[in-house]
Amino acid sequence: MPLHGLRGLPGLALIIVMVLALILPGPLRAQESVFIQVESHATLGETERRARAYAQIVNDVNGFRAQTGLYAISLGPYAPEDAQALLRELLSRGLVPRDSFVVSGVPYVSQVFPVGADALAQSAQPLAEESAEAVAEEVVAVIEAEETAEPVVPEETLQQARQSEAQLDRAGRDALQIALQWFGFYNSGIDGAFGPGTRAGMRAWQEARGFEATGVLTSRQRAQLLGEYRTELAALGMETVRDERAGIQIDLPLAMVGFTDYNFPFAQFDAVNDSGVQVLLISQPGDRNTLFGLYEIMQTLEIVPLEGERERRGDRFLLTGQSETLRSHTEARLTGGAVKGFTLVWPPERDAQIARVLPMMQQSFSALPGALDPAAVPEGLGEDVDLVSGLEVRQPERVRSGFFVDAGGSVLTTTEAVAGQCARILINTAYPASVAYRDEALGLAVLRPEQRLAPLAFAEIAREPGRLRSAIAVAGFPFDGALSSASMAFGTLADLQGINGEASMQRLDVGTQPSEAGGPVFDETGTVLGMVLPGIIANRALPDGVTMALRADQMGQALAAAGVRPVLSTRSATMNRERLARLGADMTVTVSCWN
């Protein structure tokens, strides 16, 4: 029976009263409802504290004063057959101690938790007064005859505490350090050596619990610390999960998540008990390209907020994200010809619990042979462009085009691409960038990536305006960047000024879409003649087949102000359309604004 440190006569008395209450016949025992008893305690304060902890993970939690004078924590009331089924479920999930049992309400005198509740009014009737006295007399007789009963352990003196501590084996000493570390009172290694750090942790724990801060735990205090730790573990439901299909073994908080399905490359564990927590085990055959491809894909998912640490190196990567409503941690590595890892997602109110769960997951993670089959998808799952493996893809505020203007990856785009509040600006939906320079009058912005990039090609700028009526080509990303690479549209240079005579603009006879704004305009040699501007002038949309572009001879000063030294073109040989399209695809990027 889960007495958690209660020993001797009082504990035995409570056991006997409960047993007699279950076997008494006739009117002394009602059949309508029962309780599931999970713990017993000697003090009201400890009972209330433990009951509040249980109330965080299970329903129908009650605290009662028993006829013996002890206190009991029970769940209920339930019908007898319902109670047995629920107990089996709770035990299978590790939410209650293994020695929890079903009991009628007879041994309970009054309810102490929750305050003002009266679960006994819905359960079995109390014993008749005469029968209760008879039972009490029989209990006393049994107790007095019990020769092997152990006395209640008194609180130890400091010298006695040192003596009992000296009897601990290595496992017992490690367990105390682990428990102190769990609650934040100790942050050094688990070595079983009670040095200054461990003693300071013990003193801090004693002070926090209202004990004299000696730095040496008594037997009773050690039992309380370990009991608190076990309760915390039970609340999380940490259990080892061995998934042979995914080839992963890991400890998971099964009081918070439960297995849902396989959806390649994930084994999905979704929230239970309204936890808001989600776990994805990552498993797929592949090489380094697979690993890095997954790195890019994961950053597009809603479960990975934009703000957070990003690290990709060698044979592994790390992605963290945080927002006002969500946190996530993803790590994966290449091992044995497969990519293995996990993603943990949780709401901010779970931060304290996850701070304990995450290290346990990391330390327990083990890659086993095998990996998920790409055919491992839920039956009947439909395809959706806004989903990846059943997970929602994050959508940007807007997508525009841009193009590289130097070998370090600086990008020229339109100010419309970064207008308003952009929490994050991404180049090609993968590389964070910031605005290095902005010129609202010209409508251009220069972006600098947070990490140095190595573009396949960058712009060579025209020294002079293009020739009127000459052939031009525009590279960009139509359809809000839905295509994987830039496309090319061909037309002619219709005018060297804007509709209202603006000397900084040129008019093109070619049709473009809004997301192509910011793309480069080429002549037949591959020289950049300008940059496509948004298709609205003075709040009026341009006619179909008409596009305005910033002239290249207006870009030099702005690029210099942004710290970019533009390369002036010396090209003279004409390119065919295939080579021109390849150059445009190598140079042109998407610029996306995310919130």
Disulfide bonds with the S-S distance in Angstrom:
Cys422-Cys593 1.94
